[in-house]
Amino acid sequence: MSTEARPKSIGGDSKIKAGLIWFNGRLVPQEEAKVSVLTHALHYGTSIFEGLRAYETPKGPAVFRLQEHTERFFHSARVMRFEMPFGPEAINQAILEVVRANGYRSCYIRPLAWMGAHTLGVNPLPNNPAEVMVAAWEWGTYLGDEAVRKGARLITSSWARFPANVMPGKAKVGGNYVNSALARMEAHQAGADEALLLDKEGFIAEGSGENIFFFRGGVLYAIEHSVNLMGITRDTVITLARDLGYEVREVRATRDQLYMADEAFMVGTAAEVTPISYLDHRPIGTGEAGPHTLRLRAAYMEVVQGKNPRYEGWLTYV
């Protein structure tokens, strides 16, 4: 696909323009990637997905931590008891093919598997093999450039993150994200950029789609895994922070500990490393993006853009 024909980035309420989509084993235009209105996942949320990014590097576009994302995709499939028609290597190749076929230099990538229209009872088993697609589109800064420069404003949501015996929070299951969508809508209605969700005991869980970190006294605190997703970007940031000489501690924390933090930030494939400037109308530290956070963001961006050879192994070139 030529540069002129390349789909443009999404923004605001505009429709996602994903160009060619890998749909059950073949590339088709977005308009032809269709599913039945009787699809089980549409009615009951029985889908799994991943979110990856490809970045422009000096050696061409590269997907960041492809193997880890695909591994998590198949772990989610196991949790949901999906019968997957394609193996991990086929999904890896589909991801690379979509980036290549659309001529992207950098993009966001969405693999998705779902229970199809073979049955519409609540129980999708047996005889309901999963269907799979991989789409990608150009996508800039998740919460906007201003959130990176000045820090994002968060509010604590009235919606708590569900406990582990209610929903499989360690899997990226589509139905889980109703919880996130409600929290995010509530945050926007209140004039905030993002929501902070607590667990049933009142400890910090995560954002609507991001893991949370904070600095205090020069120590970096990572919110430990309780009900929150085991983030690949989170793991990346912990590794980078330790390599930069920071002490990193994994903790359970309450939201008032964030009020008292020197700096705070959130991470995720979409969010990358985004500073937090305010929580519940209280400034975090100076109320601006902090120097340690910006240092980590710069280090992260160097890695994903192929400018730090030490972490070359995290990149898969298209």
C-alpha positions in Angstrom: 0.0 0.0 0.0 1.4 3.4 -0.9 2.0 6.2 1.5 -0.8 8.2 -0.1 -3.2 5.3 0.5 -2.1 4.5 4.0 -5.0 4.8 6.6 -4.9 7.8 8.8 -4.8 7.8 12.5 -7.9 7.8 14.6 -8.8 10.8 16.7 -11.8 12.1 18.5 -14.9 10.4 17.3 -13.6 9.5 13.9 -14.0 6.0 12.6 -10.9 3.7 12.9 -9.3 3.3 9.6 -7.5 0.0 9.6 -6.9 -0.7 5.9 -6.2 -4.4 5.3 -7.2 -6.7 8.2 -5.9 -10.3 8.7 -9.3 -12.1 9.1 -9.3 -15.9 9.7 -6.2 -16.4 7.7 -6.4 -14.0 4.8 -6.0 -10.2 4.3 -9.2 -8.4 3.5 -10.2 -4.8 3.3 -11.7 -3.4 6.6 -15.2 -3.2 4.9 -15.1 -7.0 4.3 -14.0 -8.1 7.8 -17.6 -8.9 9.0 -19.1 -11.1 11.7 -22.6 -12.2 12.3 -24.9 -10.3 14.7 -25.5 -13.7 16.3 -21.8 -14.0 17.3 -21.5 -15.3 20.8 -18.9 -12.7 21.8 -21.3 -9.9 20.8 -23.9 -11.2 23.2 -21.8 -12.4 26.1 -18.3 -10.8 25.8 -16.5 -14.0 25.0 -13.5 -12.5 23.3 -9.8 -12.1 24.0 -7.4 -9.6 22.7 -4.0 -8.0 22.8 -2.6 -4.6 22.2 0.8 -4.1 20.6 2.7 -1.3 19.0 5.1 -1.2 16.1 7.5 1.8 16.1 9.6 3.4 13.4 13.3 2.6 14.0 16.5 3.3 12.1 16.2 -0.3 10.7 12.5 0.1 9.7 9.3 -0.7 11.6 9.6 -3.1 14.5 7.0 -4.6 16.8 7.8 -4.2 20.5 7.8 -7.4 22.6 5.9 -9.4 20.0 6.6 -12.8 21.6 5.4 -11.8 25.1 2.2 -10.4 23.7 1.4 -13.4 21.7 2.2 -15.7 24.7 -0.3 -13.7 26.8 -2.8 -13.9 24.0 -2.7 -17.7 24.1 -2.8 -17.7 27.9 -6.0 -15.8 27.7 -7.3 -18.3 25.2 -6.5 -21.1 27.6 -8.4 -19.4 30.4 -11.4 -19.0 28.2 -11.1 -22.5 26.9 -10.9 -21.3 23.3 -10.2 -23.8 20.5 -7.7 -21.7 18.6 -7.5 -22.4 14.8 -4.1 -20.9 14.5 -0.9 -21.3 16.5 1.4 -18.7 18.1 3.7 -18.5 15.1 0.9 -18.0 12.7 -0.4 -15.1 14.8 3.2 -13.6 15.0 3.4 -13.7 11.2 -0.2 -12.3 10.8 0.8 -9.3 13.0 3.9 -8.7 10.9 2.0 -9.2 7.7 -0.7 -6.6 8.6 2.0 -4.0 9.4 3.8 -4.7 6.2 0.7 -4.9 3.9 -0.6 -1.5 5.2 2.8 0.2 4.8 2.9 1.4 8.4 6.0 2.9 9.8 4.4 2.9 13.3 1.0 1.8 14.5 -1.1 0.2 17.2 -1.9 -3.5 16.6 -5.0 -5.4 17.8 -5.2 -9.2 17.7 -8.6 -10.5 18.6 -10.2 -13.9 19.0 -13.8 -14.5 19.7 -16.5 -17.2 20.0 -18.5 -17.2 16.8 -22.1 -17.8 15.8 -22.1 -21.6 16.0 -24.3 -21.4 19.2 -26.0 -18.7 21.2 -26.6 -20.4 24.5 -24.7 -18.9 27.4 -22.4 -22.0 27.3 -20.4 -21.6 24.1 -19.0 -25.1 24.3 -18.7 -27.5 22.6 -18.2 -27.1 18.8 -17.6 -23.4 18.7 -14.1 -22.8 17.5 -12.7 -19.3 17.9 -12.4 -16.9 15.0 -9.4 -14.6 14.8 -8.4 -11.3 13.3 -5.5 -8.9 13.5 -6.0 -5.2 12.7 -3.7 -2.2 12.9 -4.0 1.5 12.6 -1.9 4.6 13.1 -2.3 6.0 16.6 -0.4 8.7 18.4 -0.2 9.5 22.0 -3.1 7.7 23.8 -4.2 10.5 26.1 -2.8 13.3 23.9 0.5 15.2 23.8 -0.6 17.6 26.5 -1.0 14.8 29.0 2.6 13.8 28.4 3.9 17.3 28.7 1.8 18.4 31.7 0.6 15.1 33.2 -2.8 13.5 33.1 -5.6 14.2 35.6 -7.2 11.2 37.2 -10.1 10.6 39.5 -10.8 7.6 41.6 -13.7 5.7 40.1 -16.9 4.7 41.9 -16.5 1.4 40.0 -14.1 -1.0 41.7 -12.0 -3.5 39.9 -13.6 -6.9 40.2 -12.0 -9.6 42.4 -10.2 -12.6 41.0 -13.1 -15.0 41.9 -15.6 -12.9 39.8 -13.8 -12.4 36.5 -10.4 -13.7 35.1 -8.5 -10.4 35.5 -5.2 -11.9 34.4 -6.6 -12.6 31.0 -7.4 -9.9 28.4 -11.0 -10.9 28.1 -13.4 -8.5 26.2 -16.1 -8.8 28.8 -13.7 -7.6 31.5 -13.5 -4.2 29.9 -17.1 -3.2 30.6 -15.7 -2.4 34.0 -13.0 -0.2 32.4 -15.4 1.5 30.0 -17.8 2.5 32.8 -14.9 3.9 34.8 -13.4 5.8 31.8 -16.8 7.3 30.9 -17.3 8.4 34.5 -13.8 10.0 34.5 -14.5 12.0 31.3 -17.8 13.1 32.5 -16.0 14.6 35.6 -13.5 16.4 33.4 -10.6 14.0 34.1 -8.3 12.2 31.5 -8.4 8.8 33.1 -9.9 6.8 36.0 -8.1 5.1 38.9 -9.8 1.8 40.0 -9.4 0.3 43.4 -9.8 -3.3 44.4 -12.5 -4.6 46.7 -10.3 -3.9 49.8 -9.7 -0.3 48.7 -6.1 -0.7 47.5 -5.0 0.7 44.1 -5.6 -1.8 41.3 -4.9 0.1 38.0 -6.3 2.6 35.6 -8.9 1.6 33.0 -6.2 0.1 30.9 -2.9 1.0 32.6 -0.6 -0.1 35.5 0.3 2.5 38.1 3.7 3.6 39.5 4.8 6.3 41.9 8.0 7.8 43.2 8.6 8.8 46.8 12.0 9.6 48.3 13.8 8.5 45.1 12.3 5.0 45.3 10.1 3.7 42.5 7.0 1.9 43.8 5.2 -0.5 41.4 1.6 -1.4 42.3 1.9 -5.2 42.9 -0.2 -7.7 41.0 -3.4 -8.4 42.8 -6.5 -8.2 40.5 -4.7 -6.2 37.9 -3.4 -7.4 34.5 0.2 -8.6 34.4 1.4 -5.7 32.2 4.2 -6.2 29.6 4.9 -2.5 29.6 5.0 -2.6 33.4 7.6 -5.3 33.3 9.6 -3.3 30.7 9.6 -0.2 32.9 10.7 -2.1 36.0 13.6 -3.5 34.0 14.6 -0.1 32.7 14.3 1.6 36.1 16.6 -1.0 37.7 19.1 -0.7 34.9 19.0 3.1 35.4 19.9 2.6 39.1 16.5 3.1 40.7 15.5 1.0 43.6 12.1 -0.6 42.7 9.7 -2.0 45.2 6.4 -3.7 44.5 3.7 -2.7 47.0 0.1 -2.6 47.7 -0.9 1.0 48.1 -3.9 3.2 48.9 -4.9 6.2 46.9 -3.8 8.6 49.7 -0.3 7.3 49.2 -0.5 8.6 45.7 -1.6 12.0 47.1 1.6 12.1 49.1 3.9 10.8 46.2 6.6 13.0 44.7 5.7 11.7 41.2 3.2 9.2 39.7 2.7 7.8 36.3 0.8 5.1 34.4 2.1 2.7 31.8 0.6 0.5 29.1 1.0 -0.3 25.4 -1.3 2.5 24.4 -0.4 4.9 27.2 3.4 4.1 27.0 4.7 6.1 30.0 2.3 8.9 30.9 2.8 11.2 33.9 0.0 11.8 36.4 -0.2 15.4 37.6 -3.5 15.3 39.6 -5.5 12.7 41.4 -9.0 13.6 42.8 -8.3 17.3 42.3 -5.0 17.1 44.4 -1.7 17.8 42.7 0.8 15.0 42.7 4.1 16.5 43.8 4.4 19.8 41.9 1.3 19.1 39.8 3.5 18.7 36.7 5.3 15.8 35.0 8.2 14.9 37.2 11.8 14.6 36.2 12.2 10.9 37.1 9.0 10.0 35.2 10.2 12.0 32.1 13.6 10.2 32.4 11.9 6.8 32.4 9.6 7.9 29.5 12.7 9.0 27.5 14.4 5.7 28.2 11.3 3.8 27.2 10.9 5.7 23.9 14.6 5.1 23.1 14.1 1.4 23.5 10.9 1.0 21.5 12.3 3.2 18.7 15.4 1.0 18.4 17.9 3.6 19.7 19.2 1.5 22.6 21.0 -1.6 21.3 21.1 -3.1 24.8 17.4 -4.0 24.4 17.5 -5.0 20.7 16.0 -8.4 21.7 12.7 -6.8 22.5 12.2 -5.7 18.9 10.9 -7.9 16.0 11.5 -6.1 12.7 8.8 -6.1 10.1 
